[in-house]
Amino acid sequence: MQDVDVLIIGSGPAGSSTALHLCRIDSRWAGRILVLEKAVHPRPKVCSGALSHHGAWVLKRLGLNPQIPHLTLNQLRIIHGNRHYTFRGDPVVRVFQRSFFDHWLAQETRKQGVRVHENESARAIIIDSNSRNENENQTGGSAGVIVQTDRQTYRAQMLVIADGSRSNTRKLLKWPFQSRDMARMLDITTAMNPTGQSMLREKRADLFFNRMAAGIQGYYWDIPSLRDGQYYVNRGLFDSRIITARNRLPLKPELDRYLRAPKRNVQLSDAELKSHPYHCFNPDNSFSRPRILLVGDAAGSDPLFGEGISFALGYGSIAANHIHRSFQKNDFSCRSYRDDLLADPVIKELSFRTKLARLAYTFENHKFIHFCWGVASLGIHFTPWSRKDHRPAPDFD
Ligand SMILES: Cc1cc2nc3c(=O)[nH]c(=O)nc-3n(C[C@H](O)[C@H](O)[C@H](O)COP(=O)(O)OP(=O)(O)OC[C@H]3O[C@@H](n4cnc5c(N)ncnc54)[C@H](O)[C@@H]3O)c2cc1C
């Protein structure tokens, strides 16, 4: 049995961010953290890779500069039928190849001196009996969380669950799970076509909310992307299912219909189609247990747009501060983690988007939704997001 102070399961943005933030608080943390990653970086990841200003600021505060190939987009067009409004920014998002982005973050984590064990998967978790009913302050001793992997057994003083939307670890711990929090996503990367070229020139991504009235609680997307040095158009469909009572449409025919539209003219081939569940944030859920914290998709992310990278990075900062304080106070109850989350500006944005998603995806009347689009397109003129020179994200150079 190996003893470790902080064990992090998963080296996606949430896990790496937690480790990096701990090192930023105090460089001595580096030797006290172990990150377990079941895959080997750069590992495949179903994701469009769009990083918003929220995530860019987290990286900036960490002193990190993502000098890896990416596209910068200056327009995010939000479309409903013949109405649209545009969020502008210079840039409004940066689009990364996810496998490279996560690889880079894991390398940055290693550079701090943190051990990252790739190709090692957490298989079982046993709560040390001393910590099972840990409502009191911990006084140390042998209590901890025992994690068995395919290679080793570890006893951790604190465990961070950062293993993504599917989170097998959450299942192992029989964490209460609400199926209404599980969104659906389909993703397909297609060759560049003339529409894609013009989007690339205009530095623009399009989100189509046309099927909201029919039951899609989300949107289709067309996002120019870069993969292994080549330009593509990443397309997909996000259905948050946040209003469970509404009609559940089969996603594949929906995506097929959208892909066949004349401007796209793409055939849906099963080989290219990837589907992935997506765990949405719900402020009523539990986010911690004694000695255990959830971060990133394992805790829950944005049900309005399906944005998760920035929030995963944001969770890392909150978890790191909480862990640092837990060790300082020798209190591993993790009772205040929820309050820490809900007080943080990044998670406040997540809570706001959750409320907005619950409201926006309730409406079934096409005309009313269309009217709202008209109002929004007027409203956007009064915000900085209408200006071409708006700089929501920091410069990295
Ligand atoms: C189709 C699609 C498109 C998306 N597009 C965007 C987008 O454009 N912008 C955006 O912001 N968000 C997007 N998202 C959401 C985003 O991908 C996630 O929110 C983000 O990856 C969450 O990061 P994470 O670190 O919590 O989890 P993950 O990135 O999923 O990382 C979890 C890590 O844990 C590892 N792991 C799992 N189990 C174990 C185990 N037992 N032991 C050890 N390691 C383990 C995995 O290998 C993985 O590396 C998209 C999602 C989907 C499905």
The ligand as an SDF file (V2000), in Angstrom:
LIG
                    3D

 53 58  0  0  0  0  0  0  0  0999 V2000
  -19.3340   15.9110  -28.4240 C   0  0  0  0  0  0  0  0  0  0  0  0
  -18.8260   16.8330  -27.3650 C   0  0  0  0  0  0  0  0  0  0  0  0
  -18.3650   18.0920  -27.7180 C   0  0  0  0  0  0  0  0  0  0  0  0
  -17.9170   18.9790  -26.7340 C   0  0  0  0  0  0  0  0  0  0  0  0
  -17.4250   20.2100  -27.1000 N   0  0  0  0  0  0  0  0  0  0  0  0
  -16.9840   21.0700  -26.1550 C   0  0  0  0  0  0  0  0  0  0  0  0
  -16.4430   22.3340  -26.5330 C   0  0  0  0  0  0  0  0  0  0  0  0
  -16.3140   22.6770  -27.7050 O   0  0  0  0  0  0  0  0  0  0  0  0
  -16.0480   23.1840  -25.5320 N   0  0  0  0  0  0  0  0  0  0  0  0
  -16.1360   22.8380  -24.2100 C   0  0  0  0  0  0  0  0  0  0  0  0
  -15.7970   23.6520  -23.3540 O   0  0  0  0  0  0  0  0  0  0  0  0
  -16.6230   21.6260  -23.8390 N   0  0  0  0  0  0  0  0  0  0  0  0
  -17.0330   20.7300  -24.7770 C   0  0  0  0  0  0  0  0  0  0  0  0
  -17.4740   19.4980  -24.3920 N   0  0  0  0  0  0  0  0  0  0  0  0
  -17.4690   19.1340  -22.9700 C   0  0  0  0  0  0  0  0  0  0  0  0
  -16.0290   18.7700  -22.5080 C   0  0  0  0  0  0  0  0  0  0  0  0
  -15.4970   17.7910  -23.3650 O   0  0  0  0  0  0  0  0  0  0  0  0
  -16.0280   18.2420  -21.0720 C   0  0  0  0  0  0  0  0  0  0  0  0
  -16.8250   19.0740  -20.2840 O   0  0  0  0  0  0  0  0  0  0  0  0
  -14.6040   18.1850  -20.4910 C   0  0  0  0  0  0  0  0  0  0  0  0
  -13.8550   17.2160  -21.1570 O   0  0  0  0  0  0  0  0  0  0  0  0
  -14.6360   17.8560  -18.9930 C   0  0  0  0  0  0  0  0  0  0  0  0
  -13.3280   17.6860  -18.5240 O   0  0  0  0  0  0  0  0  0  0  0  0
  -13.0150   16.6710  -17.3010 P   0  0  0  0  0  0  0  0  0  0  0  0
  -11.5900   16.8550  -16.9730 O   0  0  0  0  0  0  0  0  0  0  0  0
  -14.0370   16.8170  -16.2560 O   0  0  0  0  0  0  0  0  0  0  0  0
  -13.2720   15.2070  -17.9140 O   0  0  0  0  0  0  0  0  0  0  0  0
  -12.5380   14.4680  -19.1410 P   0  0  0  0  0  0  0  0  0  0  0  0
  -11.9720   15.4420  -20.0840 O   0  0  0  0  0  0  0  0  0  0  0  0
  -13.5320   13.4790  -19.6550 O   0  0  0  0  0  0  0  0  0  0  0  0
  -11.3380   13.7210  -18.4490 O   0  0  0  0  0  0  0  0  0  0  0  0
  -11.5250   12.5810  -17.6330 C   0  0  0  0  0  0  0  0  0  0  0  0
  -10.2210   11.7770  -17.6440 C   0  0  0  0  0  0  0  0  0  0  0  0
  -10.3330   10.7150  -16.6940 O   0  0  0  0  0  0  0  0  0  0  0  0
   -9.7710    9.5460  -17.2450 C   0  0  0  0  0  0  0  0  0  0  0  0
  -10.3640    8.4130  -16.5430 N   0  0  0  0  0  0  0  0  0  0  0  0
  -11.6410    7.9570  -16.6580 C   0  0  0  0  0  0  0  0  0  0  0  0
  -11.8230    6.9060  -15.8390 N   0  0  0  0  0  0  0  0  0  0  0  0
  -10.6460    6.6950  -15.1980 C   0  0  0  0  0  0  0  0  0  0  0  0
  -10.2160    5.7460  -14.2390 C   0  0  0  0  0  0  0  0  0  0  0  0
  -11.0370    4.7940  -13.7470 N   0  0  0  0  0  0  0  0  0  0  0  0
   -8.9270    5.7910  -13.7900 N   0  0  0  0  0  0  0  0  0  0  0  0
   -8.0710    6.7530  -14.2680 C   0  0  0  0  0  0  0  0  0  0  0  0
   -8.4420    7.6770  -15.1980 N   0  0  0  0  0  0  0  0  0  0  0  0
   -9.7040    7.6550  -15.6390 C   0  0  0  0  0  0  0  0  0  0  0  0
  -10.1240    9.6350  -18.7260 C   0  0  0  0  0  0  0  0  0  0  0  0
   -9.2830    8.8370  -19.5300 O   0  0  0  0  0  0  0  0  0  0  0  0
   -9.9660   11.1320  -18.9930 C   0  0  0  0  0  0  0  0  0  0  0  0
   -8.6510   11.4440  -19.4240 O   0  0  0  0  0  0  0  0  0  0  0  0
  -17.9250   18.5940  -25.3650 C   0  0  0  0  0  0  0  0  0  0  0  0
  -18.3690   17.3190  -25.0150 C   0  0  0  0  0  0  0  0  0  0  0  0
  -18.8020   16.4480  -25.9940 C   0  0  0  0  0  0  0  0  0  0  0  0
  -19.2840   15.0790  -25.5890 C   0  0  0  0  0  0  0  0  0  0  0  0
  1  2  1  0
  2  3  1  0
  2 52  2  0
  3  4  2  0
  4  5  1  0
  4 50  1  0
  5  6  2  0
  6  7  1  0
  6 13  1  0
  7  8  2  0
  7  9  1  0
  9 10  1  0
 10 11  2  0
 10 12  1  0
 12 13  2  0
 13 14  1  0
 14 15  1  0
 14 50  1  0
 15 16  1  0
 16 17  1  0
 16 18  1  0
 18 19  1  0
 18 20  1  0
 20 21  1  0
 20 22  1  0
 22 23  1  0
 23 24  1  0
 24 25  2  0
 24 26  1  0
 24 27  1  0
 27 28  1  0
 28 29  2  0
 28 30  1  0
 28 31  1  0
 31 32  1  0
 32 33  1  0
 33 34  1  0
 33 48  1  0
 34 35  1  0
 35 36  1  0
 35 46  1  0
 36 37  1  0
 36 45  1  0
 37 38  2  0
 38 39  1  0
 39 40  1  0
 39 45  2  0
 40 41  1  0
 40 42  2  0
 42 43  1  0
 43 44  2  0
 44 45  1  0
 46 47  1  0
 46 48  1  0
 48 49  1  0
 50 51  2  0
 51 52  1  0
 52 53  1  0
M  END
$$$$
